[in-house]
């Protein structure tokens, strides 16, 4: 996408985190916005932060609900006349092992993180193909490269998003629709804090604090990198220095790197247990 001024951009998960930062920065570029989120309060707050010089519409949408996503796409066309870009950003996570997690919570993550992206892509794609320069931005993760313990549903879904992006890039080659597969490392959002956990309250708090410590990228910085990727029509966009490191290690040492992550997680769990039993 050569420029963003006057372009109509749809964003999921716009009520907080990366989604809100994307909306605020795209507004500075002069983009018109169609925002969605399941969080009505957060969505309203985002809208109030935006410039009055652009056209903004907002919709309560559960991205796991296919009918709601398709209705949002149609409402976007009715309100704005067309759409140039969809950014599928909404996401959730759990803190539980594969053995202990129930199917309901596994489906909760997968339906939002993968099917939400699929629905957004398919709902907006026919409209995007009518435009001379269009873009689909699907947020995967470094967990689309390598999994981490007690985060299985999220990793499975993000691997699936990466595969979806690669398939779209092959199938839409030669069209005006570009695909950017985004892979953030640790970003300081509320995803860990809002995750469904099977841990004790104390352990969950410790895990959230650990995530906050290692998450080295702010939502604002992440949004800037993603927008840069859109403007350069990058097929693959890493976000954060940790994402670059993880990408390298997962390429050259796929099994050893995965084993090392498992070992470090196990060691941290033992350390926490020891400190809370003395």
Secondary structure by P-SEA (a helix, b strand, c coil): ccccccbbbbbccccccaaaaaaaaaaaaccccccccccaaaaaaaaaaccccbbbbbbbcccccaaaaaaaaaaaaaacccccbbbbccccccccccccccaaaaaaaaaaaaaaaaaaaaaaaaaaaaccbbbbbbbbccccccccccaaaaaaaaaaaaaaaaaaaaaaccccbbbbbbbbccccccccccccccccaaaaaaaaaaaaaaccccaaaaaaaaaaaaaaccccccccaaaaaaaaaaaacaaaaaaaaaaaaaaaaaaaaaaaac
